[in-house]
């Protein structure tokens, strides 16, 4: 028998590391802290995730670009807050060959605003060039000092960054809402990752942004994981970068900008964490590295022949594997469950006799007998049902993870399990001190106020006792 995982999912951090290695997602032995080798199942899942996200971005008018991975120091320094925010994490390229210093230091992009916006200043001339909406799918590098974890926090990660420029503030604000819609459309409805969008407090904004809005999801251990954020940059970059357009009256104006950063790498972490179970990985059907696995339940020549025939048929439409190794069927079932194959087709003498096929679903383990001629449609249907079931399960769990806490005593009792909804003085600068105390005393972070609904403040700030000006959500974060 193939041995299952040695950690149940309830021991989340050990389970997570074990499943990443055992299911063959990544090899962690590369030997450079924060850098991992991505193995085929991780690459296949991430490519499928990229495709869905890119389609959505393009449907909404974004064009794909590839910018260089390096940003000259002079560009990187242009927006003051941005530099201060990112400087400690930047990898710099300073020399080539043995000793030769570069004329100008080059930053290995930690994010591309400063590289992309210098080009905006060359490309944008008139109101006719606006809006300019683009994205790139790429790696970025940040020298993280906290403990690194595969797909959760690394010094190299894979994401998409979308950068948009508009003639007016109103259009930029609308883009922020569109970014939130895309997050719902793809991250929730396709990947099954539930989230709440928050307006971040003043002290926790993206370096250089006017406002930051971020989607927070949860890990099974109750800790918060930040997913995409979208930023209203206002004219904070267009001024130092001189991104000007001439309006219809011939007047020169600075553009209004937004940026949005869905991190596919981190989304894979949420997919693994939220949908996985004690047996291993579970993927929504569209992004499963192996959508269908075919396993013969006997070594009979006619059975093997049938398996090959079905495999050829299935692989034309789905990512499929045929397991003809000499392991026992039971071993193979466990192995492919560990790897998260969405649907298993079992073929044996019984199936040959009745001219049917047995399909088994990864999420529920339920079996279904289908006729061969309807196989592809049935796989499609079953895959969709599986995805919908994962989303429903995730949503139910997620909504049970929000609790109210009206006093510090309640916070103390409930801390660390999901979101706590608390009365708070302010998410402007005024509230910063309270947030710092909350972090020091309880290691809890203020995530901000919800953007999907207005919540009426009641009671007193749990820290300073002043009348509450808002309701914020707090929790432990990754
Ligand atoms: Zn306060």
Boltz pocket constraint, residues with backbone or C-beta under 6 A from the ligand:
constraints:
  - pocket:
      binder: B
      contacts: [[A, 424], [A, 425], [A, 426], [A, 430], [A, 431], [A, 434], [A, 461], [A, 462], [A, 463], [A, 464], [A, 465], [A, 466]]
      max_distance: 6.0
